[in-house]
Amino acid sequence: MVWFAYLCYIGGGYCVGRCVYCRKILLIRPKIMLCDDGNYRESRWFAAWTKVRQMEDYYLPRMIQQITGQVCVASCPF
């Protein structure tokens, strides 16, 4: 059996994107700027990432911990 390793950036969600490699979450990227024009008012429900060049650990939900074998993931705006 041959396994291929893919680095995937899964954007979307409302305020985050995820970088996944071999079923492991490498990082979570929060939005720095929110859309507030036209029909969109994201700041009504969400807050933008305000910590410049800082990383934080994000503790994953138990269901995701069981799937990936990870407890926490770095969250950074880069």
MONOR-V356280 format. One record per backbone hydrogen bond with DSSP energy under -1.0 kcal/mol. CO is the residue of the C=O (numbers start at 1). NH is the residue of the N-H. E is the energy in kcal/mol with one decimal. If there is no record, write none. Layout:
{{CO/NH/E} {CO/NH/E}}
This chain:
{{8/20/-3.3} {10/18/-2.5} {15/31/-2.4} {17/29/-3.1} {18/10/-3.8} {19/26/-3.1} {19/27/-1.0} {20/8/-3.3} {21/24/-1.4} {24/21/-2.7} {27/19/-2.3} {28/76/-1.7} {29/17/-1.8} {31/49/-2.7} {35/42/-2.3} {37/40/-2.0} {41/44/-1.5} {42/45/-1.5} {42/46/-2.5} {56/75/-3.2} {58/73/-2.2} {61/65/-2.3} {62/66/-2.2} {63/67/-1.3} {64/68/-2.7} {65/69/-2.4} {71/60/-2.2} {73/58/-3.3} {74/28/-2.3} {75/56/-2.0}}
